Amino acid sequence: MAENRRQVNPWVVALTVTIATFMELLDTSIANVALPHIAGGLGRSFDEVTWILTTYLVANAVVLPMSAWLSRVFGRKTYYMLCVVLFTVTSFFCGIAPSLNVILIARVLQGIAGGGLAPVEQAILVDTFPPAKRASAFALYTVAIVTAPAIGPVLGGWITDNFNWRWVFFINIPIGALSLFLTERFVHDPPAFEEERRKLKAQGGGKVDGVGIALIGIGSAALELVLDRGQIDDWFGSTTISWLFAIAVVCWGTAIWWELRTPDPIVEFHMLANRNFAIACAFYFIFGVGLFATTTMIPQILQSLYGYRALDAGLVLGPGALVITFLAPVAAQLVQRGIVHPRMMIGASLTVVAASMFYYSRLTLQSDYFHYAFARAYQGLGYAFLFVPLTVLAYSQLRPDQNNKASSLTNLFRNWGGSFGVSFVTTMSERRQNFHEDRLSAYFSSSSDALQQNVRQVSSYLQIHGYSVADATRGAYAQLYAQFEAHTRMLGFMDCFRLMGWITLLAAPLVLLAKHFRAGGKAPAGH
């Protein structure tokens, strides 16, 4: 058996585990555009069906930090296969669900399953490839985690337009079956990982940290609900949101204190004492903010202000995904061959990402498809050369026995960044729109000469086309107010891009604090 394991090509393993991760990340965004169809099909309001997204994200957030511990309890391969099976089965139940309650229950279970896939894949890649060749494997992982959320809205829009919203979930079934078959055939737990599990059992370890599980589970669920529902429920104007935020702070604060003192913690917070790993986690958070915030905001801008269909708005994200797909392997080769040091590449990449955000912030209501597609490709250029060296930095000073725990934490920070980014742009765009409306409202007063001149021009145009004087005047005011609303909303979105650009740019110098390491060098010896 050991001989057979050594004969498996590492790239076969990498492709195998990427299939299910791609499926799970696709599912975080593919259902978004189908929500109106689901609401109509089940006879529920749109606000009610948004819980289809919320329940999945909450369950996902609860399991993510525990995935390393669960891998060790069940065995990494066994846990990964259990996640794939549960994800596939619950996708089937989402597709056949006769009511919203059934979908919500299935989505909770689906989120529990999905929370283990990305961290376990990352740990498998780290253990499958030697340090000198990990960058190439991370390039494949980059393509999966960046392109899947971008493809989701396009694919979801195409499926709902041409088939039925239920196929948004049914599409996971053949992918899950293929992943399960290939995982059983080609993926195996590394000997060092199996030996660690055996020693732990022999020493009477593996005792369940019930307090840690409860604190992290409740804290993660409360925090995700705050971020996902905050703007809908008026943030701290809502008693529920206020209580959830307090619960999140207390639970996570207590969890950190408890886990630092527990011999066998659910989450290994001690690893954040490693400077390179802590800096990498901060960058994972920044990466999650930028990627998910823009992936949410760009289709929203194009649909609400330019009249794009969901499918057309999704296609604007395509150039960025293509750039990453083609250039991430180039980044891997530059790192592996020692041509560019990962620290230098991270700093340059974050600068490019920040520049792309500033480019977004200069777009106007007259900008066309090319400008948005170019901006997304520009952003993709930065991300193509960011994630590979970032992952190399994260694992640069970790022992092999820490790889499994590290993958949980890095994915947790990326997930938190994504949730924070979506919540940030949802709230900030609306508040900045209100700010610009207040600032520009003076120009909309009845005494404004500019306004009266525009009203006369539009009114005259409408009268020429058959409107009465009274209807033409009302129509002129309505048209000008709609333009005012669109302009201020655009300004609100552009402020969000500008602020994300500054956040990214100011975070870039953090890489200078990282300890020097030799890219592709040997990891520290295990204990």
C-alpha positions in Angstrom: 0.0 0.0 0.0 2.8 2.4 0.9 4.5 1.6 -2.5 1.2 2.4 -4.3 0.9 5.6 -2.5 4.4 6.7 -3.6 3.6 6.0 -7.2 0.6 8.4 -7.4 1.6 11.5 -9.3 1.2 14.6 -7.0 -0.6 16.5 -9.8 -3.3 13.8 -9.9 -3.8 14.3 -6.2 -3.9 18.1 -6.6 -6.5 18.0 -9.4 -8.5 15.5 -7.4 -8.9 17.6 -4.3 -9.3 20.8 -6.3 -12.5 19.5 -7.9 -14.6 19.4 -4.7 -13.1 22.7 -3.4 -14.0 24.4 -6.7 -17.5 23.0 -6.4 -17.9 24.3 -2.8 -16.5 27.8 -3.6 -18.8 27.9 -6.7 -21.7 27.2 -4.4 -21.0 30.3 -2.3 -22.0 32.6 -5.2 -23.9 30.5 -7.8 -27.2 30.6 -5.8 -27.2 34.4 -5.5 -28.7 35.1 -8.9 -31.2 32.3 -8.5 -32.8 33.8 -5.3 -35.7 35.7 -7.2 -36.5 32.5 -9.0 -36.5 30.4 -5.8 -38.7 33.0 -4.1 -41.2 32.8 -7.0 -41.1 29.0 -7.2 -41.7 28.5 -3.4 -44.1 31.5 -3.0 -41.9 33.3 -0.4 -40.6 36.8 -0.2 -37.1 37.7 -1.4 -36.0 38.7 2.2 -37.0 35.2 3.4 -35.0 33.3 0.7 -31.9 35.3 1.4 -31.6 33.0 4.4 -30.5 30.4 1.9 -27.2 32.3 1.6 -27.0 33.2 5.3 -27.5 29.7 6.7 -24.8 28.3 4.4 -22.3 31.0 5.4 -23.0 30.6 9.1 -22.6 26.8 9.0 -19.5 27.2 6.9 -18.0 29.7 9.3 -18.6 27.5 12.3 -16.8 24.5 10.8 -13.9 26.2 9.2 -11.8 26.8 12.3 -12.4 23.3 13.5 -11.4 21.5 10.2 -7.9 20.7 11.3 -9.1 19.1 14.5 -11.8 17.2 12.7 -9.2 15.9 10.2 -7.2 14.5 13.0 -10.2 12.9 14.7 -11.5 11.1 11.6 -8.3 11.0 9.5 -7.8 13.6 6.8 -8.9 11.5 3.8 -11.9 10.1 5.7 -13.0 13.5 6.8 -12.6 15.0 3.3 -14.7 12.2 1.8 -17.4 12.6 4.4 -17.5 16.3 3.5 -17.8 15.5 -0.2 -20.6 12.9 0.5 -22.6 15.2 2.8 -22.2 18.2 0.4 -23.4 16.1 -2.6 -26.3 14.5 -0.8 -27.5 17.9 0.7 -27.2 19.4 -2.8 -29.7 16.8 -4.0 -32.1 17.7 -1.2 -31.8 21.4 -1.9 -32.8 20.6 -5.5 -35.9 18.6 -4.7 -36.9 20.7 -1.7 -40.7 21.3 -1.7 -40.4 24.2 0.8 -38.1 26.9 2.1 -37.6 25.1 5.4 -36.3 22.0 3.8 -33.8 24.0 1.7 -32.6 25.9 4.9 -32.0 22.6 6.8 -30.2 21.2 3.7 -28.1 24.4 3.4 -27.0 24.2 7.0 -25.7 20.7 6.4 -24.2 21.7 3.1 -22.3 24.6 4.8 -21.0 22.2 7.5 -19.7 19.9 4.7 -18.3 22.8 2.7 -16.4 24.3 5.6 -14.0 21.4 5.6 -13.1 21.1 1.9 -10.8 24.1 1.2 -8.7 23.8 4.4 -8.2 20.1 3.9 -7.3 20.6 0.3 -4.7 23.1 1.2 -3.2 20.8 3.9 -3.1 17.9 1.4 -1.3 20.1 -1.2 1.3 21.2 1.4 2.0 17.5 2.4 1.8 16.1 -1.1 4.4 18.5 -2.7 7.9 19.1 -1.4 8.7 22.7 -0.4 10.6 23.3 -3.6 7.5 22.5 -5.8 4.6 23.8 -3.6 4.3 27.1 -5.5 3.0 25.3 -8.6 0.4 23.5 -6.5 -0.6 26.7 -4.9 -1.1 28.2 -8.4 -3.8 25.6 -9.0 -5.4 26.3 -5.7 -5.3 30.1 -6.5 -7.2 29.4 -9.8 -9.9 27.5 -7.9 -10.5 29.9 -5.0 -10.5 33.0 -7.2 -12.3 31.9 -10.4 -15.0 29.8 -8.7 -16.8 32.8 -7.0 -16.4 34.8 -10.3 -17.9 32.0 -12.4 -20.8 31.4 -10.0 -23.0 34.3 -10.9 -22.5 33.7 -14.7 -23.2 30.0 -14.4 -26.1 30.6 -12.0 -27.7 33.2 -14.3 -27.3 30.9 -17.4 -28.8 27.9 -15.5 -31.8 29.8 -14.2 -32.5 31.5 -17.6 -32.3 28.3 -19.6 -33.4 25.5 -17.2 -34.7 25.7 -13.6 -33.3 27.1 -10.4 -33.2 23.6 -9.0 -30.3 22.7 -11.4 -28.2 25.2 -9.5 -28.0 22.5 -6.8 -28.3 19.4 -9.0 -25.1 20.4 -10.9 -23.1 19.5 -7.8 -24.1 15.8 -7.8 -22.0 14.5 -10.8 -19.1 16.7 -9.7 -19.3 15.3 -6.1 -19.5 11.7 -7.4 -16.4 12.2 -9.5 -14.5 13.8 -6.6 -15.5 11.0 -4.3 -14.3 8.3 -6.8 -11.0 10.0 -7.5 -10.3 10.8 -3.8 -10.9 7.1 -2.8 -8.5 6.0 -5.5 -5.7 8.5 -5.4 -5.6 10.4 -2.0 -4.0 9.0 1.1 -3.0 10.4 4.4 0.8 11.0 4.6 2.7 8.6 6.9 3.7 11.4 9.2 0.1 12.4 9.7 -1.0 8.9 10.4 1.9 8.5 12.9 0.8 11.6 14.7 -2.7 10.3 15.1 -1.4 6.9 16.4 0.8 8.6 19.0 -2.0 10.8 20.1 -4.3 7.8 20.6 -1.6 5.9 22.4 -0.9 8.7 24.8 -4.6 8.9 25.6 -4.9 12.2 23.7 -7.6 13.2 21.3 -9.9 14.3 24.2 -12.7 16.4 22.9 -12.4 20.0 23.8 -16.1 20.6 24.3 -15.7 24.1 25.7 -13.6 25.2 22.7 -16.0 23.7 20.3 -19.0 25.5 21.9 -17.2 28.9 22.2 -15.9 28.9 18.7 -19.1 27.5 17.2 -21.3 30.0 18.9 -18.9 32.9 18.3 -18.5 32.1 14.6 -22.2 31.8 14.0 -22.9 35.1 15.8 -20.2 37.0 14.0 -21.3 35.7 10.6 -24.9 36.6 11.3 -23.8 40.1 12.3 -21.8 40.6 9.1 -24.4 39.0 6.8 -27.6 40.6 8.3 -26.2 43.8 9.8 -27.2 46.2 7.0 -30.6 44.5 6.5 -31.5 44.9 10.2 -30.0 48.4 10.6 -26.8 47.2 12.5 -26.8 48.4 16.1 -30.2 50.0 15.7 -31.4 46.4 16.0 -31.4 44.7 19.4 -30.8 41.3 17.8 -27.7 42.5 16.0 -26.4 44.2 19.1 -26.8 41.0 21.2 -25.2 38.9 18.4 -22.2 41.2 18.3 -21.8 41.0 22.1 -22.1 37.2 22.0 -19.5 37.1 19.2 -17.0 39.3 21.1 -17.4 37.4 24.4 -17.3 34.0 22.8 -14.2 34.7 20.7 -12.4 36.5 23.4 -13.1 33.6 25.8 -12.2 31.1 23.1 -8.8 32.6 22.5 -8.1 32.7 26.2 -9.2 29.1 26.6 -7.5 27.7 23.6 -4.2 29.2 24.5 -4.3 27.3 27.8 -5.7 24.0 26.5 -3.2 21.1 25.8 -5.0 20.0 22.7 -6.9 23.0 21.4 -9.5 23.0 18.6 -7.7 26.1 17.0 -4.0 26.5 17.5 -3.7 30.2 18.1 -0.1 29.8 19.3 0.8 29.6 15.6 0.1 33.3 15.3 3.3 33.9 17.3 5.2 32.9 14.2 5.7 36.3 12.5 5.6 35.1 8.9 2.4 33.1 9.5 0.7 36.0 11.3 1.6 38.4 8.5 0.3 36.0 5.9 -3.0 35.6 7.8 -3.4 39.4 7.8 -2.8 39.4 4.0 -5.3 36.5 3.6 -7.9 38.8 5.3 -7.0 41.7 2.9 -7.2 39.3 0.0 -10.7 38.1 1.1 -11.9 41.7 1.5 -10.9 42.8 -1.9 -11.9 39.7 -3.9 -15.3 39.1 -2.4 -16.2 42.8 -2.0 -15.6 43.5 -5.7 -17.1 40.3 -6.9 -20.3 41.4 -5.1 -20.2 45.1 -6.0 -19.4 45.0 -9.7 -22.5 43.0 -10.8 -24.6 45.1 -8.4 -23.3 48.3 -10.1 -23.8 47.0 -13.6 -27.3 45.7 -13.0 -28.7 48.6 -11.0 -27.0 51.5 -12.8 -26.3 50.3 -16.4 -29.3 47.8 -16.8 -27.1 44.8 -17.4 -28.7 41.3 -17.1 -27.3 39.1 -14.4 -25.5 37.0 -17.1 -23.9 40.0 -18.8 -22.8 41.5 -15.4 -21.2 38.2 -14.5 -19.3 38.1 -17.8 -17.5 41.3 -16.8 -15.8 39.2 -14.1 -14.5 36.8 -16.7 -11.3 38.6 -17.8 -10.0 38.8 -14.3 -10.5 35.0 -13.9 -8.7 34.4 -17.2 -5.7 36.6 -16.2 -5.4 34.6 -13.0 -5.7 31.3 -14.7 -2.9 32.1 -17.2 -0.5 34.0 -14.9 -0.8 32.2 -11.5 1.4 29.3 -13.0 3.9 32.0 -14.1 4.1 33.4 -10.6 4.7 29.8 -9.3 7.6 29.4 -11.7 9.1 32.7 -10.7 9.0 31.7 -7.0 10.2 28.1 -7.5 13.2 29.1 -9.7 14.2 31.8 -7.3 13.8 34.6 -9.9 11.6 36.8 -7.6 11.5 36.4 -3.9 8.0 35.9 -2.5 8.2 39.0 -0.2 9.0 41.2 -3.2 6.2 39.7 -5.2 3.7 40.1 -2.5 4.5 43.8 -2.1 4.4 44.4 -5.8 1.1 42.5 -6.2 -0.6 44.4 -3.4 0.4 47.6 -5.1 -1.1 46.5 -8.4 -4.3 45.5 -6.6 -4.5 48.9 -4.9 -3.9 50.6 -8.2 -6.8 48.6 -9.8 -9.1 49.8 -7.0 -8.1 53.4 -7.7 -8.8 52.8 -11.4 -12.3 51.5 -10.5 -12.9 54.6 -8.4 -12.5 56.8 -11.5 -15.2 55.1 -13.5 -18.4 57.0 -14.4 -21.9 56.4 -15.5 -20.5 56.7 -19.1 -18.0 53.9 -18.7 -18.7 50.9 -20.8 -18.0 47.1 -20.7 -14.4 47.5 -21.8 -13.6 49.8 -18.8 -15.0 47.4 -16.2 -13.5 44.3 -17.9 -10.1 46.0 -18.1 -10.4 47.0 -14.4 -11.2 43.4 -13.4 -8.3 42.1 -15.5 -6.1 44.7 -13.9 -7.2 43.5 -10.4 -6.7 39.9 -11.6 -3.1 40.7 -12.5 -2.4 41.6 -8.9 -4.1 38.6 -7.5 -2.4 36.3 -10.0 1.0 37.2 -8.5 -0.3 37.4 -4.9 -1.7 34.2 -3.6 1.1 31.9 -4.6 3.9 33.8 -2.8 1.5 34.5 0.1 0.9 30.8 0.7 4.7 30.2 0.4 5.2 32.9 3.1 2.5 31.3 5.3 4.3 27.9 5.4 7.8 29.2 5.2 8.7 28.7 8.9 6.2 26.0 10.0 7.0 22.4 10.9 5.4 19.6 8.8 3.2 18.7 11.8 1.7 22.2 11.8 0.5 22.2 8.2 -2.9 20.8 9.0 -3.6 23.4 11.7 -2.2 26.2 9.5 -4.7 25.5 6.7 -7.6 26.0 9.0 -6.4 29.4 10.2 -5.5 30.8 6.8 -8.8 29.8 5.4 -10.6 31.2 8.4 -8.9 34.6 7.9 -9.7 34.5 4.2 -13.4 33.6 5.0 -13.6 36.4 7.6 -12.1 38.8 5.0 -14.7 37.8 2.5 -17.6 38.2 4.9 -16.3 41.6 6.1 -15.7 42.8 2.6 -19.3 42.0 1.4 -20.7 43.6 4.6 -18.4 46.6 4.2 -19.4 47.5 0.6 -23.1 46.8 1.3 -23.2 49.2 4.2 -20.6 51.8 3.1 -22.0 52.2 -0.5 -25.4 53.1 1.0 -24.1 55.5 3.6 -21.8 57.2 1.1 -24.7 57.6 -1.3 -26.7 59.3 1.5 -23.7 61.6 2.2 -23.5 62.6 -1.4 -27.2 63.2 -1.6 -27.1 65.5 1.3 -24.1 67.3 -0.1 -25.5 67.7 -3.6 -29.1 68.4 -2.6 -28.6 72.1 -2.6 -28.3 71.9 -6.4 -31.7 70.3 -6.5 -33.5 73.0 -4.7 -36.3 74.8 -6.5 -34.3 78.0 -6.5 -31.4 76.5 -8.4 -31.0 78.2 -11.7 -29.2 75.1 -13.1 -32.0 72.9 -12.1 -34.7 75.1 -13.6 -32.7 75.4 -16.9 -32.5 71.6 -17.1 -36.2 71.2 -16.3 -37.1 73.6 -19.1 -34.9 71.7 -21.5 -36.3 68.3 -20.7 -39.8 69.6 -20.4 -39.6 71.1 -23.9 -38.2 67.9 -25.3 -41.2 65.9 -23.8 -43.7 68.5 -25.1 -42.4 68.0 -28.6 -43.1 64.3 -28.2 -46.7 64.8 -27.3 -46.8 65.4 -23.5 -48.9 68.1 -22.0 -47.2 71.0 -20.2 -48.1 69.6 -16.7 -47.0 66.1 -17.6 -43.9 67.2 -19.2 -42.9 69.3 -16.2 -43.5 66.3 -13.8 -41.7 64.0 -16.2 -38.7 66.4 -16.3 -38.4 66.5 -12.6 -38.7 62.7 -12.3 -36.1 62.1 -15.0 -33.6 64.6 -13.4 -34.2 63.1 -10.0 -33.5 59.6 -11.3 -30.2 60.9 -12.8 -29.4 62.5 -9.5 -30.0 59.2 -7.7 -27.9 57.2 -10.1 -25.1 59.8 -9.9 -25.0 59.7 -6.1 -25.2 56.0 -6.0 -22.3 55.7 -8.3 -20.3 58.1 -6.1 -21.0 55.9 -3.1 -19.7 52.8 -5.0 -16.6 54.7 -6.1 -15.8 55.7 -2.5 -15.8 52.1 -1.6 -13.3 51.2 -4.3 -11.1 54.2 -3.2 -11.2 53.2 0.5 -10.3 49.5 -0.4 -7.4 50.8 -2.5 -6.0 52.8 0.4 -6.5 49.8 2.8 -4.6 47.5 0.4 -1.8 50.0 -0.3 -1.3 50.7 3.4 -1.2 47.0 4.2 1.6 46.3 1.6 4.5 47.5 3.8 3.7 44.8 6.3 5.6 42.4 4.1 8.8 44.2 5.1 8.3 42.9 8.7 8.5 39.2 7.5 11.6 37.2 8.4 13.8 36.3 5.5 13.5 32.8 4.3 14.7 30.8 1.3 11.8 30.1 -1.1 11.5 26.4 -1.7 13.8 25.6 1.2 13.2 22.8 3.7 10.7 23.2 6.4 11.8 23.2 10.0 12.1 19.7 11.4 9.1 18.3 13.3 9.2 17.4 16.9 
